């Protein structure tokens, strides 16, 4: 069984090259190795753009088109819209009942975003709670991995803490100890002693090797003993962990390679900053934008030597150019052997070449919007099947199964 990966993206405008190299490229690769769930985070968009509904509405399906154009395969990845699944909101609400307020206030991006987005009124419960909504998005699909950059690691750690707290509060039914004893008794005497030894070691020191040895024993029993169920495995692993049954799975952050492209002005690429190259920009528009990019301020005249490390165009060469081209650029810039427009041309050519299949695939989807809607509907129903099962487990654990 392949491990599950989950990620999402907020529909707040057209996607640009920064989105592709920062996330989409990895999503495309991961779908070949994992069971991938990718969702349009329209509720998350409302946490900062609650007064701009038109932007969100226009961007939802356009973003899905960009995803598929970039290489996401609906037959390999489950693509869906967050707001079509009220189960996300239900889990968010139930998790909120037991999540300490201080956990949300200490998330680094909370104060950081308030500082960066001073032009928006973010003194809302929705904005404070968005890391918990994000946790619900992940936990409802029992995702094993979440691809994130280093700046998002705190969100995954919060998600793990939320899952751990939930399992501790609700993973122990009234007959938990009795069921553990009955299941443990099915092991041989030697395996029982070995299991107890690893549980004690893990509980006292948190040693990873103790957990690994205990887990391996339980997995061997699951494969060898007749009538052993997944519930039996989960029960003993929960007891080994000391948390009870794992109703919710603690995800791992998947730190994939993230290439950060600067914008045309050298700052972070963002459509709202007006400095982005969009994924589906026409060739003439790409050429216009790249030709107008800022360069090393030391190169006032054509004859002035420059320093590529101080030029945003060099960051594009790192992504789009081969070694020979980069050597040519470095030598030409530092000796004033080439001008800035000459330096930019290989970047223009490489971007246009990369975008060609994106534009072709996007054109076919734009011409057939019903196909895009169908892809999303099918993905949403696949996601709903998983989400409903998780919520059934959650309700029963909390005591809402009546």
C-alpha positions in Angstrom: 0.0 0.0 0.0 1.4 3.4 -1.0 1.8 6.1 1.6 -0.6 9.0 1.3 0.5 12.6 0.6 -1.7 15.7 1.0 -1.2 19.3 0.0 -3.3 22.3 -1.0 -3.0 25.7 -2.6 -5.1 28.8 -2.1 -7.0 30.2 -5.1 -6.1 33.9 -4.8 -4.9 34.6 -8.4 -3.3 33.1 -11.5 -0.4 30.8 -10.8 3.1 31.9 -11.7 6.6 30.3 -12.1 7.2 30.6 -8.4 4.2 28.3 -7.7 5.5 25.8 -10.2 9.1 25.6 -8.9 8.1 26.0 -5.3 5.4 23.3 -5.2 3.8 22.0 -8.4 6.9 20.4 -9.8 7.2 18.3 -6.6 3.5 17.4 -6.7 3.9 16.0 -10.2 6.9 13.9 -9.1 5.2 12.7 -5.9 2.1 11.4 -7.7 4.4 8.7 -9.3 5.4 7.4 -5.8 2.5 8.0 -3.5 -1.3 8.2 -3.1 -1.6 11.9 -3.6 -4.5 14.2 -2.5 -4.3 17.8 -3.8 -7.0 20.3 -2.9 -8.1 23.8 -3.8 -8.0 25.6 -0.4 -10.8 28.0 -0.9 -11.7 28.3 2.8 -8.1 29.1 3.5 -8.3 31.9 0.9 -11.1 33.4 2.9 -8.9 33.8 6.0 -7.1 36.6 4.3 -9.4 37.5 1.3 -12.8 37.2 2.9 -13.8 40.5 1.3 -12.7 39.5 -2.2 -14.9 36.6 -3.2 -14.7 37.4 -6.9 -11.0 36.7 -6.9 -11.5 33.3 -5.3 -14.5 32.4 -7.5 -12.6 33.2 -10.7 -9.4 31.4 -9.6 -10.7 28.0 -8.5 -11.0 26.2 -11.8 -8.3 28.3 -13.4 -5.9 26.9 -10.8 -7.0 23.4 -11.4 -6.3 23.9 -15.1 -2.8 25.2 -14.3 -2.2 22.1 -12.1 -3.2 19.7 -14.9 -1.3 21.7 -17.5 1.8 21.4 -15.3 1.5 17.6 -15.3 -0.9 16.5 -12.5 -2.8 13.4 -13.7 -6.3 13.1 -12.4 -6.0 9.3 -12.7 -2.9 9.3 -10.4 -3.9 12.2 -8.0 -7.1 13.0 -6.3 -7.9 16.7 -7.1 -10.8 18.3 -5.1 -12.2 21.5 -3.7 -12.0 22.0 0.1 -15.4 23.7 0.5 -17.2 20.8 -1.2 -16.4 18.7 1.8 -18.1 19.9 5.0 -16.4 17.1 6.9 -13.3 19.4 7.0 -15.3 22.0 8.9 -16.7 19.4 11.2 -13.3 18.0 12.1 -12.0 21.6 12.5 -14.8 22.3 15.0 -14.3 19.2 17.0 -10.5 19.7 17.2 -11.1 23.3 18.3 -12.8 22.0 21.4 -9.6 20.6 22.8 -6.8 22.7 21.2 -5.2 25.2 23.6 -5.4 28.8 22.4 -1.7 29.3 23.1 -0.8 26.7 20.5 -2.4 28.8 17.7 -0.9 32.1 19.0 2.6 30.8 19.0 2.6 29.6 15.3 5.4 31.7 13.8 3.5 32.6 10.6 0.6 34.1 12.6 2.5 37.2 13.7 4.6 37.2 10.6 1.5 37.4 8.3 -0.2 40.1 10.4 3.0 42.1 10.0 3.3 41.6 6.3 -0.4 42.1 5.5 -1.0 45.3 7.4 -3.4 46.5 4.8 -5.8 43.7 5.7 -7.9 43.3 8.8 -6.7 40.0 10.1 -8.1 40.3 13.7 -10.5 37.4 13.0 -11.1 34.0 14.5 -10.7 32.5 11.1 -7.2 33.8 10.6 -6.1 32.8 14.1 -7.6 29.3 13.6 -6.3 28.7 10.1 -3.4 26.5 11.2 -6.0 24.3 13.0 -8.1 24.1 9.8 -5.0 23.2 8.0 -4.4 20.4 10.6 -8.0 19.2 10.0 -7.3 19.1 6.2 -4.3 16.8 6.8 -5.7 14.6 9.5 -9.0 13.9 7.9 -7.1 12.0 5.1 -4.7 10.3 7.6 -1.9 11.6 5.4 1.6 10.1 6.0 3.5 13.0 4.4 2.9 16.7 3.7 5.3 18.4 1.3 6.3 21.7 2.8 9.1 24.2 2.8 11.1 24.9 5.9 9.0 27.9 6.7 5.9 25.7 7.0 7.4 23.1 9.3 5.8 24.7 12.4 2.3 23.9 10.9 3.1 20.2 10.5 4.4 20.1 14.1 1.2 21.7 15.3 -0.8 19.1 13.3 1.2 16.3 15.0 0.5 17.9 18.4 -3.2 18.1 17.7 -3.3 14.5 16.6 -1.3 13.4 19.6 -3.6 15.3 22.0 -6.8 13.9 20.3 -5.5 10.3 20.5 -4.6 10.8 24.2 -8.0 12.2 25.0 -10.1 9.9 22.9 -8.0 6.9 21.9 -8.7 5.1 25.2 -12.2 3.5 25.4 -13.6 2.4 28.7 -12.4 -1.2 27.9 -9.0 -0.2 26.4 -6.8 -1.9 29.0 -8.9 -5.1 28.8 -8.7 -5.2 25.0 -4.9 -4.6 25.1 -4.5 -7.4 27.6 -6.6 -9.8 25.5 -4.7 -8.9 22.3 -1.3 -9.0 23.9 -2.2 -12.5 25.3 -2.3 -13.8 21.7 1.5 -13.3 21.4 3.9 -15.9 22.6 5.3 -15.6 26.1 8.7 -14.5 24.7 7.1 -11.9 22.4 5.0 -10.6 25.3 8.1 -10.0 27.4 9.9 -8.4 24.4 6.9 -6.1 23.6 6.8 -5.0 27.3 10.5 -4.3 27.3 10.3 -2.1 24.2 7.2 -0.3 25.5 9.0 0.5 28.8 12.1 1.7 26.9 10.1 3.9 24.6 8.0 5.3 27.4 11.1 6.1 29.5 13.5 7.4 26.8 11.4 7.9 23.6 14.2 5.9 21.9 13.4 5.5 18.2 15.0 2.0 18.0 12.7 0.8 20.9 9.7 2.0 18.9 11.0 0.4 15.7 11.6 -3.0 17.5 8.2 -3.0 19.1 6.4 -2.0 15.9 8.3 -4.8 14.0 7.2 -7.4 16.5 3.5 -6.3 16.2 3.7 -6.3 12.4 5.2 -9.8 12.4 2.4 -11.0 14.6 -0.2 -9.4 12.3 1.3 -11.3 9.3 1.6 -14.7 11.2 -1.3 -15.0 13.5 -4.7 -16.2 12.0 -7.6 -13.8 12.6 -5.4 -10.9 13.5 -7.1 -7.6 12.4 -5.9 -4.1 11.6 -7.7 -3.0 14.8 -5.5 -5.4 16.8 -2.4 -3.9 15.2 -3.5 -0.4 15.9 -4.4 -1.3 19.5 -1.0 -2.7 20.4 0.8 0.1 18.6 -1.2 2.7 20.5 -0.4 0.9 23.7 3.3 0.8 22.7 3.2 4.5 22.1 1.4 5.2 25.3 -1.4 7.2 23.7 -4.1 4.7 23.1 -5.6 3.9 19.8 -4.4 6.2 16.9 -7.7 7.6 15.7 -5.8 10.3 13.9 -2.4 9.7 12.2 0.6 12.0 13.0 1.9 13.2 9.6 5.5 13.8 8.7 6.8 16.9 6.9 8.2 16.0 3.5 11.0 18.5 2.8 11.2 18.3 -1.0 13.5 20.5 -3.1 12.1 24.0 -3.3 13.5 26.4 -5.9 12.6 30.0 -5.0 12.5 32.3 -8.0 12.6 36.1 -7.4 10.2 38.4 -9.0 11.0 40.8 -11.8 12.1 43.4 -9.3 14.2 41.0 -7.2 11.7 40.6 -4.4 9.5 37.6 -3.8 7.5 36.7 -6.9 3.8 37.5 -6.4 1.0 38.5 -8.7 -0.1 41.1 -6.1 3.3 42.7 -6.4 3.0 42.9 -10.1 6.4 41.2 -10.6 5.4 37.7 -11.6 5.7 35.6 -14.8 2.5 33.7 -15.0 2.5 30.0 -16.0 0.5 30.7 -19.1 1.9 34.1 -20.2 2.3 34.4 -24.0 5.8 34.3 -25.4 5.8 38.0 -26.2 4.7 38.8 -22.6 7.5 36.6 -21.2 10.0 38.4 -23.4 8.7 41.8 -22.3 8.8 40.9 -18.6 12.2 39.3 -18.6 13.8 42.1 -20.7 12.5 44.6 -18.1 13.9 42.7 -15.1 16.2 44.6 -12.7 19.9 43.6 -12.9 23.0 44.2 -10.9 22.8 47.9 -10.0 26.6 48.2 -10.5 26.2 47.7 -14.2 25.2 51.3 -15.1 26.8 51.1 -18.5 27.4 48.3 -20.9 31.1 48.4 -20.3 30.7 48.1 -16.5 31.5 44.6 -15.1 28.8 43.1 -12.9 28.3 40.4 -10.2 25.8 37.7 -11.1 25.2 36.9 -7.4 23.6 40.4 -7.1 21.4 40.0 -10.1 17.9 38.4 -10.0 18.4 37.1 -13.5 21.2 34.8 -12.3 18.6 33.0 -10.1 16.7 32.2 -13.2 19.9 30.9 -14.9 20.4 28.6 -11.9 17.0 27.0 -12.7 16.8 27.2 -16.5 20.3 27.1 -17.9 22.8 24.3 -18.3 26.4 24.5 -17.0 27.8 25.8 -20.3 25.3 28.7 -20.4 25.9 29.6 -16.8 29.7 29.7 -17.4 29.1 31.9 -20.4 26.9 34.2 -18.3 29.3 34.4 -15.4 32.3 35.2 -17.5 30.5 37.6 -19.7 28.9 39.5 -16.8 32.0 39.8 -14.6 34.2 40.9 -17.6 31.5 43.1 -19.2 31.8 40.8 -22.2 28.1 40.6 -22.7 25.3 43.0 -22.0 22.3 42.4 -19.8 19.9 41.8 -22.7 22.2 39.2 -24.1 22.3 37.5 -20.6 18.5 37.5 -20.5 17.8 35.9 -23.8 18.6 32.2 -22.8 16.2 32.6 -19.9 13.5 33.9 -22.2 14.0 31.0 -24.6 14.0 28.4 -21.8 10.8 29.7 -20.1 8.9 29.9 -23.4 10.0 26.3 -24.2 8.9 25.1 -20.8 5.5 26.8 -21.1 4.6 25.6 -24.5 3.1 22.2 -23.4 1.4 23.9 -20.4 -0.3 26.4 -22.8 -1.4 23.6 -25.1 -2.8 21.4 -22.4 -4.5 24.4 -20.8 -6.1 25.5 -24.1 -7.7 22.1 -24.5 -9.1 22.2 -21.0 -10.3 25.8 -21.3 -12.2 24.8 -24.4 -13.9 22.0 -22.5 -14.8 23.4 -19.1 -17.2 20.5 -18.4 -14.2 18.1 -18.4 -12.5 20.2 -15.7 -15.7 20.2 -13.6 -16.0 16.5 -14.0 -12.3 15.9 -12.9 -13.0 18.0 -9.8 -16.3 16.2 -9.1 -14.7 12.8 -9.4 -11.8 13.8 -7.2 -14.2 15.3 -4.6 -16.2 12.1 -4.4 -13.0 10.0 -3.9 -11.9 12.4 -1.2 -15.4 12.3 0.4 -15.2 8.5 0.8 -12.0 8.8 2.9 -13.2 11.9 4.8 -16.5 10.3 5.9 -14.7 7.2 7.2 -12.4 9.3 9.3 -15.2 11.3 10.7 -17.1 8.1 11.6 -14.0 7.0 13.6 -13.7 10.5 15.2 -17.4 10.7 16.2 -17.3 7.3 17.8 -14.0 8.1 19.6 -15.5 11.3 21.0 -18.8 9.7 21.9 -20.9 11.3 19.2 -21.8 7.9 17.6 -25.2 7.7 19.1 
